[in-house]
Structures are given as structure tokens and as C-alpha cells.
Amino acid sequence: MTGKVTAQLSLSFGTDDLDGTIDDTTRIYSMAGAEEQNPAMTTAEICRLIREAGFEPIERDSLYNRI
């Protein structure tokens, strides 16, 4: 996941998946150069960020069907 402010801003430029389906997050974050090796946000925090940016959070499965 990108930084919180960047994630919110990216929604205005077409980003439609802030978290995705990632299995080995530690490796991915490490490869991306993250200082914090296990960053985490709750579902409620992610939804709050999306709402504050003026969008509606929708949880979807790996085929992008609404859950």
C-alpha cells in the first residue's frame, strides 16, 4: 500500500483498488523499499480514507464481484 495521503489522492486519478489480494506482503513491501516491513490498516481505516477522499468503499472478491 502507498502512503495514506498518496492513496487518497490516487483515487482521483483512477486508482480503484487500494489493497488488493496479496499473499506475501512482507516480501512485496521489502522489495518496494518500505521502511516498515509489515504495514497494516484495518478495513475500517481503509474505508475511512476512501470516504474522506469523496468515494464509496466497496469490498470485492478476486474477480471484482461485490461482496
PQR file with spaces between the fields and no chain letter, atoms N, CA, C, O and H, PARSE charges and radii, in Angstrom:
ATOM       1  N    MET     1       0.830   -1.177    0.000 -0.4000 1.5000
ATOM       2  CA   MET     1       0.000    0.000    0.000 -0.0000 2.0000
ATOM       3  C    MET     1       0.880    1.247    0.000  0.5500 1.7000
ATOM       4  O    MET     1       1.930    1.268    0.643 -0.5500 1.4000
ATOM       5  N    THR     2       0.462    2.265   -0.706 -0.4000 1.5000
ATOM       6  CA   THR     2       1.194    3.525   -0.718 -0.0000 2.0000
ATOM       7  C    THR     2       0.906    4.285    0.564  0.5500 1.7000
ATOM       8  O    THR     2       0.148    3.812    1.412 -0.5500 1.4000
ATOM       9  H    THR     2      -0.391    2.248   -1.228  0.4000 1.0000
ATOM      10  N    GLY     3       1.501    5.451    0.711 -0.4000 1.5000
ATOM      11  CA   GLY     3       1.187    6.283    1.863 -0.0000 2.0000
ATOM      12  C    GLY     3      -0.283    6.663    1.857  0.5500 1.7000
ATOM      13  O    GLY     3      -0.930    6.658    0.809 -0.5500 1.4000
ATOM      14  H    GLY     3       2.117    5.835    0.023  0.4000 1.0000
ATOM      15  N    LYS     4      -0.806    6.991    3.025 -0.4000 1.5000
ATOM      16  CA   LYS     4      -2.242    7.267    3.152 -0.0000 2.0000
ATOM      17  C    LYS     4      -2.693    8.445    2.297  0.5500 1.7000
ATOM      18  O    LYS     4      -3.696    8.345    1.591 -0.5500 1.4000
ATOM      19  H    LYS     4      -0.280    6.995    3.875  0.4000 1.0000
ATOM      20  N    VAL     5      -1.973    9.547    2.349 -0.4000 1.5000
ATOM      21  CA   VAL     5      -2.356   10.725    1.564 -0.0000 2.0000
ATOM      22  C    VAL     5      -2.239   10.431    0.072  0.5500 1.7000
ATOM      23  O    VAL     5      -3.109   10.818   -0.709 -0.5500 1.4000
ATOM      24  H    VAL     5      -1.158    9.628    2.922  0.4000 1.0000
ATOM      25  N    THR     6      -1.175    9.752   -0.324 -0.4000 1.5000
ATOM      26  CA   THR     6      -0.995    9.393   -1.732 -0.0000 2.0000
ATOM      27  C    THR     6      -2.100    8.450   -2.189  0.5500 1.7000
ATOM      28  O    THR     6      -2.595    8.568   -3.310 -0.5500 1.4000
ATOM      29  H    THR     6      -0.468    9.438    0.309  0.4000 1.0000
ATOM      30  N    ALA     7      -2.488    7.522   -1.331 -0.4000 1.5000
ATOM      31  CA   ALA     7      -3.571    6.595   -1.669 -0.0000 2.0000
ATOM      32  C    ALA     7      -4.869    7.360   -1.905  0.5500 1.7000
ATOM      33  O    ALA     7      -5.586    7.085   -2.867 -0.5500 1.4000
ATOM      34  H    ALA     7      -2.087    7.426   -0.420  0.4000 1.0000
ATOM      35  N    GLN     8      -5.172    8.320   -1.028 -0.4000 1.5000
ATOM      36  CA   GLN     8      -6.385    9.117   -1.212 -0.0000 2.0000
ATOM      37  C    GLN     8      -6.322    9.915   -2.511  0.5500 1.7000
ATOM      38  O    GLN     8      -7.289    9.936   -3.272 -0.5500 1.4000
ATOM      39  H    GLN     8      -4.589    8.543   -0.247  0.4000 1.0000
ATOM      40  N    LEU     9      -5.217   10.557   -2.764 -0.4000 1.5000
ATOM      41  CA   LEU     9      -5.054   11.351   -3.980 -0.0000 2.0000
ATOM      42  C    LEU     9      -5.162   10.481   -5.225  0.5500 1.7000
ATOM      43  O    LEU     9      -5.737   10.899   -6.230 -0.5500 1.4000
ATOM      44  H    LEU     9      -4.432   10.540   -2.146  0.4000 1.0000
ATOM      45  N    SER    10      -4.616    9.283   -5.162 -0.4000 1.5000
ATOM      46  CA   SER    10      -4.624    8.401   -6.333 -0.0000 2.0000
ATOM      47  C    SER    10      -6.033    8.009   -6.761  0.5500 1.7000
ATOM      48  O    SER    10      -6.255    7.677   -7.925 -0.5500 1.4000
ATOM      49  H    SER    10      -4.149    8.943   -4.346  0.4000 1.0000
ATOM      50  N    LEU    11      -6.992    8.042   -5.828 -0.4000 1.5000
ATOM      51  CA   LEU    11      -8.377    7.728   -6.188 -0.0000 2.0000
ATOM      52  C    LEU    11      -8.913    8.714   -7.222  0.5500 1.7000
ATOM      53  O    LEU    11      -9.723    8.344   -8.072 -0.5500 1.4000
ATOM      54  H    LEU    11      -6.812    8.312   -4.882  0.4000 1.0000
ATOM      55  N    SER    12      -8.467    9.957   -7.151 -0.4000 1.5000
ATOM      56  CA   SER    12      -8.912   10.977   -8.107 -0.0000 2.0000
ATOM      57  C    SER    12      -8.291   10.799   -9.487  0.5500 1.7000
ATOM      58  O    SER    12      -8.717   11.436  -10.450 -0.5500 1.4000
ATOM      59  H    SER    12      -7.810   10.258   -6.461  0.4000 1.0000
ATOM      60  N    PHE    13      -7.295    9.942   -9.581 -0.4000 1.5000
ATOM      61  CA   PHE    13      -6.616    9.704  -10.854 -0.0000 2.0000
ATOM      62  C    PHE    13      -6.865    8.302  -11.392  0.5500 1.7000
ATOM      63  O    PHE    13      -6.127    7.820  -12.251 -0.5500 1.4000
ATOM      64  H    PHE    13      -6.948    9.425   -8.798  0.4000 1.0000
ATOM      65  N    GLY    14      -7.923    7.639  -10.877 -0.4000 1.5000
ATOM      66  CA   GLY    14      -8.328    6.360  -11.450 -0.0000 2.0000
ATOM      67  C    GLY    14      -7.986    5.117  -10.664  0.5500 1.7000
ATOM      68  O    GLY    14      -8.386    4.023  -11.062 -0.5500 1.4000
ATOM      69  H    GLY    14      -8.522    8.031  -10.179  0.4000 1.0000
ATOM      70  N    THR    15      -7.262    5.236   -9.562 -0.4000 1.5000
ATOM      71  CA   THR    15      -6.989    4.047   -8.756 -0.0000 2.0000
ATOM      72  C    THR    15      -8.309    3.486   -8.260  0.5500 1.7000
ATOM      73  O    THR    15      -9.159    4.230   -7.770 -0.5500 1.4000
ATOM      74  H    THR    15      -6.938    6.125   -9.239  0.4000 1.0000
ATOM      75  N    ASP    16      -8.486    2.180   -8.385 -0.4000 1.5000
ATOM      76  CA   ASP    16      -9.735    1.588   -7.913 -0.0000 2.0000
ATOM      77  C    ASP    16      -9.508    0.381   -7.004  0.5500 1.7000
ATOM      78  O    ASP    16     -10.442   -0.374   -6.737 -0.5500 1.4000
ATOM      79  H    ASP    16      -7.796    1.576   -8.783  0.4000 1.0000
ATOM      80  N    ASP    17      -8.292    0.195   -6.534 -0.4000 1.5000
ATOM      81  CA   ASP    17      -8.001   -0.934   -5.650 -0.0000 2.0000
ATOM      82  C    ASP    17      -6.854   -0.532   -4.726  0.5500 1.7000
ATOM      83  O    ASP    17      -5.690   -0.566   -5.125 -0.5500 1.4000
ATOM      84  H    ASP    17      -7.533    0.808   -6.751  0.4000 1.0000
ATOM      85  N    LEU    18      -7.183   -0.154   -3.493 -0.4000 1.5000
ATOM      86  CA   LEU    18      -6.146    0.313   -2.579 -0.0000 2.0000
ATOM      87  C    LEU    18      -5.382   -0.808   -1.895  0.5500 1.7000
ATOM      88  O    LEU    18      -4.240   -0.603   -1.485 -0.5500 1.4000
ATOM      89  H    LEU    18      -8.129   -0.127   -3.168  0.4000 1.0000
ATOM      90  N    ASP    19      -5.970   -1.971   -1.760 -0.4000 1.5000
ATOM      91  CA   ASP    19      -5.296   -3.022   -1.003 -0.0000 2.0000
ATOM      92  C    ASP    19      -5.004   -4.255   -1.835  0.5500 1.7000
ATOM      93  O    ASP    19      -3.892   -4.780   -1.764 -0.5500 1.4000
ATOM      94  H    ASP    19      -6.898   -2.138   -2.093  0.4000 1.0000
ATOM      95  N    GLY    20      -5.943   -4.734   -2.610 -0.4000 1.5000
ATOM      96  CA   GLY    20      -5.704   -5.876   -3.485 -0.0000 2.0000
ATOM      97  C    GLY    20      -5.620   -7.208   -2.758  0.5500 1.7000
ATOM      98  O    GLY    20      -5.846   -7.290   -1.551 -0.5500 1.4000
ATOM      99  H    GLY    20      -6.846   -4.308   -2.668  0.4000 1.0000
ATOM     100  N    THR    21      -5.297   -8.232   -3.499 -0.4000 1.5000
ATOM     101  CA   THR    21      -5.148   -9.568   -2.930 -0.0000 2.0000
ATOM     102  C    THR    21      -3.680   -9.936   -2.983  0.5500 1.7000
ATOM     103  O    THR    21      -3.168  -10.364   -4.017 -0.5500 1.4000
ATOM     104  H    THR    21      -5.114   -8.166   -4.480  0.4000 1.0000
ATOM     105  N    ILE    22      -3.015   -9.764   -1.864 -0.4000 1.5000
ATOM     106  CA   ILE    22      -1.580  -10.006   -1.787 -0.0000 2.0000
ATOM     107  C    ILE    22      -1.326  -11.032   -0.698  0.5500 1.7000
ATOM     108  O    ILE    22      -1.804  -10.883    0.426 -0.5500 1.4000
ATOM     109  H    ILE    22      -3.431   -9.417   -1.023  0.4000 1.0000
ATOM     110  N    ASP    23      -0.569  -12.082   -1.033 -0.4000 1.5000
ATOM     111  CA   ASP    23      -0.299  -13.142   -0.065 -0.0000 2.0000
ATOM     112  C    ASP    23       0.968  -12.898    0.731  0.5500 1.7000
ATOM     113  O    ASP    23       0.943  -13.013    1.957 -0.5500 1.4000
ATOM     114  H    ASP    23      -0.181  -12.204   -1.947  0.4000 1.0000
ATOM     115  N    ASP    24       2.063  -12.568    0.090 -0.4000 1.5000
ATOM     116  CA   ASP    24       3.345  -12.428    0.766 -0.0000 2.0000
ATOM     117  C    ASP    24       3.701  -10.951    0.875  0.5500 1.7000
ATOM     118  O    ASP    24       4.631  -10.478    0.222 -0.5500 1.4000
ATOM     119  H    ASP    24       2.083  -12.474   -0.905  0.4000 1.0000
ATOM     120  N    THR    25       2.948  -10.221    1.713 -0.4000 1.5000
ATOM     121  CA   THR    25       3.110   -8.772    1.776 -0.0000 2.0000
ATOM     122  C    THR    25       4.483   -8.346    2.261  0.5500 1.7000
ATOM     123  O    THR    25       5.027   -7.354    1.776 -0.5500 1.4000
ATOM     124  H    THR    25       2.193  -10.606    2.243  0.4000 1.0000
ATOM     125  N    THR    26       5.048   -9.074    3.203 -0.4000 1.5000
ATOM     126  CA   THR    26       6.354   -8.677    3.727 -0.0000 2.0000
ATOM     127  C    THR    26       7.384   -8.603    2.608  0.5500 1.7000
ATOM     128  O    THR    26       8.142   -7.637    2.524 -0.5500 1.4000
ATOM     129  H    THR    26       4.606   -9.879    3.597  0.4000 1.0000
ATOM     130  N    ARG    27       7.414   -9.596    1.768 -0.4000 1.5000
ATOM     131  CA   ARG    27       8.368   -9.622    0.656 -0.0000 2.0000
ATOM     132  C    ARG    27       8.102   -8.473   -0.313  0.5500 1.7000
ATOM     133  O    ARG    27       9.034   -7.807   -0.763 -0.5500 1.4000
ATOM     134  H    ARG    27       6.798  -10.381    1.837  0.4000 1.0000
ATOM     135  N    ILE    28       6.846   -8.245   -0.630 -0.4000 1.5000
ATOM     136  CA   ILE    28       6.494   -7.191   -1.584 -0.0000 2.0000
ATOM     137  C    ILE    28       6.884   -5.820   -1.037  0.5500 1.7000
ATOM     138  O    ILE    28       7.478   -5.016   -1.756 -0.5500 1.4000
ATOM     139  H    ILE    28       6.088   -8.786   -0.265  0.4000 1.0000
ATOM     140  N    TYR    29       6.560   -5.545    0.218 -0.4000 1.5000
ATOM     141  CA   TYR    29       6.913   -4.251    0.802 -0.0000 2.0000
ATOM     142  C    TYR    29       8.420   -4.076    0.863  0.5500 1.7000
ATOM     143  O    TYR    29       8.938   -2.996    0.580 -0.5500 1.4000
ATOM     144  H    TYR    29       6.077   -6.198    0.802  0.4000 1.0000
ATOM     145  N    SER    30       9.119   -5.134    1.231 -0.4000 1.5000
ATOM     146  CA   SER    30      10.577   -5.087    1.314 -0.0000 2.0000
ATOM     147  C    SER    30      11.183   -4.798   -0.056  0.5500 1.7000
ATOM     148  O    SER    30      12.087   -3.973   -0.183 -0.5500 1.4000
ATOM     149  H    SER    30       8.698   -6.011    1.461  0.4000 1.0000
ATOM     150  N    MET    31      10.672   -5.490   -1.088 -0.4000 1.5000
ATOM     151  CA   MET    31      11.178   -5.297   -2.449 -0.0000 2.0000
ATOM     152  C    MET    31      10.912   -3.872   -2.933  0.5500 1.7000
ATOM     153  O    MET    31      11.673   -3.332   -3.735 -0.5500 1.4000
ATOM     154  H    MET    31       9.938   -6.161   -0.985  0.4000 1.0000
ATOM     155  N    ALA    32       9.825   -3.264   -2.439 -0.4000 1.5000
ATOM     156  CA   ALA    32       9.477   -1.904   -2.850 -0.0000 2.0000
ATOM     157  C    ALA    32      10.255   -0.851   -2.071  0.5500 1.7000
ATOM     158  O    ALA    32      10.135    0.343   -2.343 -0.5500 1.4000
ATOM     159  H    ALA    32       9.207   -3.703   -1.787  0.4000 1.0000
ATOM     160  N    GLY    33      11.056   -1.296   -1.098 -0.4000 1.5000
ATOM     161  CA   GLY    33      11.883   -0.371   -0.339 -0.0000 2.0000
ATOM     162  C    GLY    33      11.213    0.238    0.875  0.5500 1.7000
ATOM     163  O    GLY    33      11.684    1.249    1.396 -0.5500 1.4000
ATOM     164  H    GLY    33      11.154   -2.267   -0.877  0.4000 1.0000
ATOM     165  N    ALA    34      10.114   -0.361    1.341 -0.4000 1.5000
ATOM     166  CA   ALA    34       9.411    0.175    2.502 -0.0000 2.0000
ATOM     167  C    ALA    34      10.265    0.064    3.756  0.5500 1.7000
ATOM     168  O    ALA    34      10.915   -0.954    3.995 -0.5500 1.4000
ATOM     169  H    ALA    34       9.732   -1.182    0.918  0.4000 1.0000
ATOM     170  N    GLU    35      10.252    1.132    4.555 -0.4000 1.5000
ATOM     171  CA   GLU    35      10.980    1.093    5.823 -0.0000 2.0000
ATOM     172  C    GLU    35      10.247    0.212    6.819  0.5500 1.7000
ATOM     173  O    GLU    35      10.876   -0.558    7.545 -0.5500 1.4000
ATOM     174  H    GLU    35       9.725    1.959    4.360  0.4000 1.0000
ATOM     175  N    GLU    36       8.918    0.316    6.864 -0.4000 1.5000
ATOM     176  CA   GLU    36       8.117   -0.522    7.752 -0.0000 2.0000
ATOM     177  C    GLU    36       7.812   -1.811    6.997  0.5500 1.7000
ATOM     178  O    GLU    36       7.152   -1.780    5.958 -0.5500 1.4000
ATOM     179  H    GLU    36       8.407    0.942    6.274  0.4000 1.0000
ATOM     180  N    GLN    37       8.279   -2.925    7.504 -0.4000 1.5000
ATOM     181  CA   GLN    37       8.186   -4.181    6.765 -0.0000 2.0000
ATOM     182  C    GLN    37       6.832   -4.871    6.867  0.5500 1.7000
ATOM     183  O    GLN    37       6.574   -5.805    6.108 -0.5500 1.4000
ATOM     184  H    GLN    37       8.814   -2.950    8.348  0.4000 1.0000
ATOM     185  N    ASN    38       5.973   -4.454    7.760 -0.4000 1.5000
ATOM     186  CA   ASN    38       4.655   -5.074    7.858 -0.0000 2.0000
ATOM     187  C    ASN    38       3.599   -4.002    8.116  0.5500 1.7000
ATOM     188  O    ASN    38       2.917   -4.038    9.140 -0.5500 1.4000
ATOM     189  H    ASN    38       6.182   -3.696    8.377  0.4000 1.0000
ATOM     190  N    PRO    39       3.458   -3.051    7.193 -0.5600 1.5000
ATOM     191  CA   PRO    39       2.458   -2.004    7.390  0.2800 2.0000
ATOM     192  C    PRO    39       1.058   -2.593    7.350  0.5500 1.7000
ATOM     193  O    PRO    39       0.790   -3.518    6.583 -0.5500 1.4000
ATOM     194  N    ALA    40       0.173   -2.063    8.171 -0.4000 1.5000
ATOM     195  CA   ALA    40      -1.178   -2.615    8.213 -0.0000 2.0000
ATOM     196  C    ALA    40      -2.191   -1.527    8.531  0.5500 1.7000
ATOM     197  O    ALA    40      -1.905   -0.593    9.281 -0.5500 1.4000
ATOM     198  H    ALA    40       0.391   -1.312    8.794  0.4000 1.0000
ATOM     199  N    MET    41      -3.366   -1.659    7.957 -0.4000 1.5000
ATOM     200  CA   MET    41      -4.504   -0.809    8.273 -0.0000 2.0000
ATOM     201  C    MET    41      -5.704   -1.721    8.409  0.5500 1.7000
ATOM     202  O    MET    41      -5.790   -2.750    7.739 -0.5500 1.4000
ATOM     203  H    MET    41      -3.598   -2.417    7.347  0.4000 1.0000
ATOM     204  N    THR    42      -6.623   -1.348    9.269 -0.4000 1.5000
ATOM     205  CA   THR    42      -7.845   -2.125    9.397 -0.0000 2.0000
ATOM     206  C    THR    42      -8.763   -1.794    8.222  0.5500 1.7000
ATOM     207  O    THR    42      -8.574   -0.795    7.530 -0.5500 1.4000
ATOM     208  H    THR    42      -6.553   -0.512    9.813  0.4000 1.0000
ATOM     209  N    THR    43      -9.748   -2.643    8.016 -0.4000 1.5000
ATOM     210  CA   THR    43     -10.739   -2.384    6.970 -0.0000 2.0000
ATOM     211  C    THR    43     -11.432   -1.054    7.236  0.5500 1.7000
ATOM     212  O    THR    43     -11.682   -0.287    6.307 -0.5500 1.4000
ATOM     213  H    THR    43      -9.902   -3.455    8.579  0.4000 1.0000
ATOM     214  N    ALA    44     -11.742   -0.781    8.494 -0.4000 1.5000
ATOM     215  CA   ALA    44     -12.411    0.478    8.848 -0.0000 2.0000
ATOM     216  C    ALA    44     -11.543    1.684    8.492  0.5500 1.7000
ATOM     217  O    ALA    44     -12.058    2.693    8.012 -0.5500 1.4000
ATOM     218  H    ALA    44     -11.539   -1.404    9.249  0.4000 1.0000
ATOM     219  N    GLU    45     -10.238    1.591    8.722 -0.4000 1.5000
ATOM     220  CA   GLU    45      -9.332    2.696    8.384 -0.0000 2.0000
ATOM     221  C    GLU    45      -9.272    2.922    6.878  0.5500 1.7000
ATOM     222  O    GLU    45      -9.277    4.065    6.421 -0.5500 1.4000
ATOM     223  H    GLU    45      -9.820    0.771    9.113  0.4000 1.0000
ATOM     224  N    ILE    46      -9.216    1.845    6.109 -0.4000 1.5000
ATOM     225  CA   ILE    46      -9.195    1.970    4.648 -0.0000 2.0000
ATOM     226  C    ILE    46     -10.492    2.605    4.160  0.5500 1.7000
ATOM     227  O    ILE    46     -10.468    3.486    3.301 -0.5500 1.4000
ATOM     228  H    ILE    46      -9.212    0.916    6.480  0.4000 1.0000
ATOM     229  N    CYS    47     -11.629    2.159    4.706 -0.4000 1.5000
ATOM     230  CA   CYS    47     -12.923    2.724    4.309 -0.0000 2.0000
ATOM     231  C    CYS    47     -13.000    4.204    4.652  0.5500 1.7000
ATOM     232  O    CYS    47     -13.528    4.995    3.869 -0.5500 1.4000
ATOM     233  H    CYS    47     -11.649    1.443    5.404  0.4000 1.0000
ATOM     234  N    ARG    48     -12.477    4.589    5.822 -0.4000 1.5000
ATOM     235  CA   ARG    48     -12.474    5.997    6.223 -0.0000 2.0000
ATOM     236  C    ARG    48     -11.663    6.840    5.244  0.5500 1.7000
ATOM     237  O    ARG    48     -12.099    7.922    4.849 -0.5500 1.4000
ATOM     238  H    ARG    48     -12.048    3.947    6.458  0.4000 1.0000
ATOM     239  N    LEU    49     -10.488    6.353    4.851 -0.4000 1.5000
ATOM     240  CA   LEU    49      -9.659    7.084    3.887 -0.0000 2.0000
ATOM     241  C    LEU    49     -10.401    7.288    2.574  0.5500 1.7000
ATOM     242  O    LEU    49     -10.359    8.370    1.988 -0.5500 1.4000
ATOM     243  H    LEU    49     -10.134    5.474    5.172  0.4000 1.0000
ATOM     244  N    ILE    50     -11.075    6.247    2.119 -0.4000 1.5000
ATOM     245  CA   ILE    50     -11.811    6.319    0.852 -0.0000 2.0000
ATOM     246  C    ILE    50     -12.950    7.325    0.958  0.5500 1.7000
ATOM     247  O    ILE    50     -13.137    8.150    0.063 -0.5500 1.4000
ATOM     248  H    ILE    50     -11.109    5.368    2.595  0.4000 1.0000
ATOM     249  N    ARG    51     -13.717    7.260    2.055 -0.4000 1.5000
ATOM     250  CA   ARG    51     -14.833    8.199    2.243 -0.0000 2.0000
ATOM     251  C    ARG    51     -14.339    9.639    2.348  0.5500 1.7000
ATOM     252  O    ARG    51     -14.937   10.547    1.770 -0.5500 1.4000
ATOM     253  H    ARG    51     -13.565    6.590    2.781  0.4000 1.0000
ATOM     254  N    GLU    52     -13.241    9.850    3.088 -0.4000 1.5000
ATOM     255  CA   GLU    52     -12.691   11.204    3.227 -0.0000 2.0000
ATOM     256  C    GLU    52     -12.244   11.775    1.885  0.5500 1.7000
ATOM     257  O    GLU    52     -12.211   12.992    1.706 -0.5500 1.4000
ATOM     258  H    GLU    52     -12.755    9.113    3.557  0.4000 1.0000
ATOM     259  N    ALA    53     -11.902   10.902    0.949 -0.4000 1.5000
ATOM     260  CA   ALA    53     -11.495   11.349   -0.385 -0.0000 2.0000
ATOM     261  C    ALA    53     -12.707   11.576   -1.291  0.5500 1.7000
ATOM     262  O    ALA    53     -12.558   11.993   -2.439 -0.5500 1.4000
ATOM     263  H    ALA    53     -11.929    9.913    1.095  0.4000 1.0000
ATOM     264  N    GLY    54     -13.916   11.297   -0.766 -0.4000 1.5000
ATOM     265  CA   GLY    54     -15.133   11.545   -1.534 -0.0000 2.0000
ATOM     266  C    GLY    54     -15.619   10.372   -2.359  0.5500 1.7000
ATOM     267  O    GLY    54     -16.389   10.550   -3.303 -0.5500 1.4000
ATOM     268  H    GLY    54     -14.036   10.958    0.167  0.4000 1.0000
ATOM     269  N    PHE    55     -15.176    9.171   -2.012 -0.4000 1.5000
ATOM     270  CA   PHE    55     -15.569    7.985   -2.769 -0.0000 2.0000
ATOM     271  C    PHE    55     -16.258    6.971   -1.866  0.5500 1.7000
ATOM     272  O    PHE    55     -16.191    7.070   -0.641 -0.5500 1.4000
ATOM     273  H    PHE    55     -14.551    9.026   -1.246  0.4000 1.0000
ATOM     274  N    GLU    56     -16.920    5.999   -2.480 -0.4000 1.5000
ATOM     275  CA   GLU    56     -17.620    4.947   -1.748 -0.0000 2.0000
ATOM     276  C    GLU    56     -16.768    3.678   -1.723  0.5500 1.7000
ATOM     277  O    GLU    56     -16.433    3.140   -2.779 -0.5500 1.4000
ATOM     278  H    GLU    56     -16.975    5.919   -3.475  0.4000 1.0000
ATOM     279  N    PRO    57     -16.419    3.200   -0.541 -0.5600 1.5000
ATOM     280  CA   PRO    57     -15.646    1.951   -0.479  0.2800 2.0000
ATOM     281  C    PRO    57     -16.537    0.754   -0.787  0.5500 1.7000
ATOM     282  O    PRO    57     -17.645    0.645   -0.262 -0.5500 1.4000
ATOM     283  N    ILE    58     -16.055   -0.133   -1.628 -0.4000 1.5000
ATOM     284  CA   ILE    58     -16.787   -1.354   -1.973 -0.0000 2.0000
ATOM     285  C    ILE    58     -15.810   -2.516   -1.884  0.5500 1.7000
ATOM     286  O    ILE    58     -14.777   -2.523   -2.553 -0.5500 1.4000
ATOM     287  H    ILE    58     -15.154   -0.045   -2.053  0.4000 1.0000
ATOM     288  N    GLU    59     -16.146   -3.503   -1.049 -0.4000 1.5000
ATOM     289  CA   GLU    59     -15.297   -4.687   -0.950 -0.0000 2.0000
ATOM     290  C    GLU    59     -15.653   -5.641   -2.080  0.5500 1.7000
ATOM     291  O    GLU    59     -16.827   -5.890   -2.354 -0.5500 1.4000
ATOM     292  H    GLU    59     -16.986   -3.497   -0.505  0.4000 1.0000
ATOM     293  N    ARG    60     -14.624   -6.172   -2.732 -0.4000 1.5000
ATOM     294  CA   ARG    60     -14.826   -7.076   -3.862 -0.0000 2.0000
ATOM     295  C    ARG    60     -13.966   -8.318   -3.702  0.5500 1.7000
ATOM     296  O    ARG    60     -12.972   -8.312   -2.976 -0.5500 1.4000
ATOM     297  H    ARG    60     -13.670   -5.970   -2.509  0.4000 1.0000
ATOM     298  N    ASP    61     -14.362   -9.389   -4.392 -0.4000 1.5000
ATOM     299  CA   ASP    61     -13.554  -10.605   -4.378 -0.0000 2.0000
ATOM     300  C    ASP    61     -12.488  -10.510   -5.469  0.5500 1.7000
ATOM     301  O    ASP    61     -12.368   -9.479   -6.131 -0.5500 1.4000
ATOM     302  H    ASP    61     -15.170   -9.394   -4.982  0.4000 1.0000
ATOM     303  N    SER    62     -11.720  -11.572   -5.659 -0.4000 1.5000
ATOM     304  CA   SER    62     -10.613  -11.522   -6.625 -0.0000 2.0000
ATOM     305  C    SER    62     -11.081  -11.427   -8.073  0.5500 1.7000
ATOM     306  O    SER    62     -10.270  -11.175   -8.965 -0.5500 1.4000
ATOM     307  H    SER    62     -11.817  -12.410   -5.122  0.4000 1.0000
ATOM     308  N    LEU    63     -12.378  -11.624   -8.322 -0.4000 1.5000
ATOM     309  CA   LEU    63     -12.942  -11.444   -9.665 -0.0000 2.0000
ATOM     310  C    LEU    63     -13.668  -10.099   -9.779  0.5500 1.7000
ATOM     311  O    LEU    63     -14.356   -9.841  -10.766 -0.5500 1.4000
ATOM     312  H    LEU    63     -13.036  -11.829   -7.597  0.4000 1.0000
ATOM     313  N    TYR    64     -13.509   -9.253   -8.770 -0.4000 1.5000
ATOM     314  CA   TYR    64     -14.098   -7.918   -8.689 -0.0000 2.0000
ATOM     315  C    TYR    64     -15.619   -7.920   -8.574  0.5500 1.7000
ATOM     316  O    TYR    64     -16.266   -6.938   -8.938 -0.5500 1.4000
ATOM     317  H    TYR    64     -12.950   -9.463   -7.967  0.4000 1.0000
ATOM     318  N    ASN    65     -16.193   -9.005   -8.076 -0.4000 1.5000
ATOM     319  CA   ASN    65     -17.620   -9.034   -7.753 -0.0000 2.0000
ATOM     320  C    ASN    65     -17.804   -8.394   -6.383  0.5500 1.7000
ATOM     321  O    ASN    65     -16.968   -8.565   -5.496 -0.5500 1.4000
ATOM     322  H    ASN    65     -15.667   -9.803   -7.781  0.4000 1.0000
ATOM     323  N    ARG    66     -18.904   -7.653   -6.210 -0.4000 1.5000
ATOM     324  CA   ARG    66     -19.193   -7.068   -4.897 -0.0000 2.0000
ATOM     325  C    ARG    66     -19.394   -8.175   -3.868  0.5500 1.7000
ATOM     326  O    ARG    66     -19.991   -9.214   -4.149 -0.5500 1.4000
ATOM     327  H    ARG    66     -19.583   -7.514   -6.930  0.4000 1.0000
ATOM     328  N    ILE    67     -18.880   -7.921   -2.677 -0.4000 1.5000
ATOM     329  CA   ILE    67     -19.087   -8.883   -1.582 -0.0000 2.0000
ATOM     330  C    ILE    67     -20.149   -8.326   -0.656  0.5500 1.7000
ATOM     331  O    ILE    67     -20.493   -8.960    0.341 -0.5500 1.4000
ATOM     332  H    ILE    67     -18.396   -7.076   -2.449  0.4000 1.0000
